[in-house]
């Protein structure tokens, strides 16, 4: 259906309500509206809605307030997790065995090869290291205990290498020679560290 050319469109009325027409066009539109009561009523509704929308826009939250709220949320989330002291107290695994310290088995795995095991409450980590063809070292390991999901190795360059554990707690990773700290992580922020792991 073709609209009546003399009937103002909704778009035109919105422009009038938001002050986006010239003074001359505004006067002509208002005069035109005055000729029909239903037009006056329709424009009154549009004008009220436009004012509400404009007020909402001026009340937008400043970016700095949003940033502060996000930072507060992050801090509260961290506070809900175990604290640093709670995570570190008793969270260093103890060495159970290391073939490099056993004269009877030293050298049986070839140059650079060794096997070792660590334990902490609810966790045991077994590592077996062999030299690979690229001059690095292949670490095959298994983490036993419920709820452990990842292991991370951090060397002297402070660049972490993280691996996910499979359903049996096993993983394989290649590392260069050096001193590492390993960290096994699990649910609810649990973590256990292995300190001063020498490879090879």
N, C-alpha and C positions, 0 to 999 in steps of 0.2 A: 504494500500500500504506500503510495507516494505521500509524504507529509505535506501538510498545508504550509506553503512558503511563508505565510504570515505568522505561523505559530513558532515561538522561540524554541530552540532545541534544548535538551537537557545539558549538553556540553556548553552551550552559550550561557545558560543560567548559572552553571558552575563557575565559568569564567567571570561572570558579573559578581557572584558572591565572593570570589577570591580577589576581586579588584584587578583583574587582568584584561580589562577592556578600557578603551579610552573614555575620557569624560563625556565626549559627544555621544559615543555609542551607548554608554551607560544611561545617559539621559533618555535616549531614544528607546532603549529596552524597557526602562522603568515606565515610560509613558505607554508603551505597548502592553506591559503587564497589567497596568491599571484598568485596561478596557475589559478584562475578564477576571472575575473573582477567583476562579479555579487556578488561574495562572499566578495570582498573588499568593494563594495558599501554597501552591507547589514551590514557588520561589522561597517562601518563608521556611519551608522544610529544608530545602537545599542550603539556604543561608546558615541555618542552625548547624547542620551537619558539617559544613565547611569550617565553621568556627571551632567546633569540637576537634576536628582533624588538625587544624592549625595549632590549637592549644597543646594537643598531644605531641606535635612535632617540636614545639618550643620546650617541652618538659622532658626531652630525651636525656637519658643518663649520660653525663660527660665521660669521655674515654678513660680519663684518669681514675674516675670512680669505679668503672668496670674493671680496670687493671688491679685496683686495690682489693676489690671483692674477690677476684680470681686468686690473688696472692694469699688472701686470708683463707680461702678455701683450701689452697695447697698446704698451708701451714697447719690447718686443722686436721687435714688428712694425714699429714706426717705425725702429728701428735697422737693420732689414734693408733699408729703403728708402734711396735716395741721401740723404746728409746735406744740411743746408741749404747749406753752402758748395759742395758738389758741384752742387746744383740751380741755385744762383745764378751760379756761375762761368761766364762765357761764355753766360749764359742771357738776356741782354737783346738783343732784336732791334735791328738798326740800320735807320735810315730809308734807303730806296732813292730814293723820290721823293714829292713832295707838290705837287699842282697849285697850292696856295696860294703856293708859293715860286717858281712859274714865271710871270713877267710875261706871257708870250705866251698862256698858257691861263687866267690868273686871271679869274674872273667868267663863264667860259663855261658853268658849271654852274648859274648863277643864284645868288641871294643865299643864302649858307650852304652851298653845295654845294662839294664837293672830292673828290678821290681821292688815295689814298696807298698806298704799299707798304712793307713791312718784310721783313727777312730775317735768319735766323740759321742755324746749321748744321742742315741737314736740314729746313728749314722756310721757307716764304714766305707772307706774309699780304698780301692785297690788300683794301682797304676803299674803298667808294664811299659818300659821304654826300649825301643830298638832304633838303631841308626838307619835312616832312609837313604835312598840313592842320590838325593839332592844335597846331602851334607847336613841336613837337619835331623830331627828326631821325631819318631812316630810314637805317640802316647796312646795306648789303649787302656781304658779304664772302666771301672764299674762302681757305681754308688749304690749301696744297699741301705734300706731304711724307707719308711713311708713318707710320701709327700715331697720328696726332693725332685727338682725339675731342671735345674741348669747348673753348669760349672763354668767358672771364669778363671782364666789365667792372666795375670798381670806381670809383665817383665820389668826390667830396669828402665825401659823407654816409657813406662807407664801407659802403654796402649793395651787395653784389655782385649782378650780373645775369648768369646763366649760360645758355648756349645749347649744345645738342648740334650737332655738325657732321653734315651728311648724308653719304651715301656718296661724294659728290664734294667733300667738305670745305667746302660752302657753308652760309651762315647768313644770316638777316635779323633785325635787332633794332632797336627804337626806343629812343632815348635823349634825355634833356633836354640842353640846352646845358651845357657845363662841361668840366672837365679830368678825364680818366680814366686809369687804368692797366688795360691789358688783359693777360690771361694765357691762353696757349694750353697745354692740358694733353693728355698722352697716356699711353701704357702705361708701366709700370715707374717711375711717379713723375716722368716727364719734364715739364718746363714751360719755356716761353719767355715773357718779359714784354715788353710794349710800354709804355714809360714816357711820361708827359706827352702823352697823346693829347688834343688840343684839339678839342672839338666845339662849334660848327662851326669 
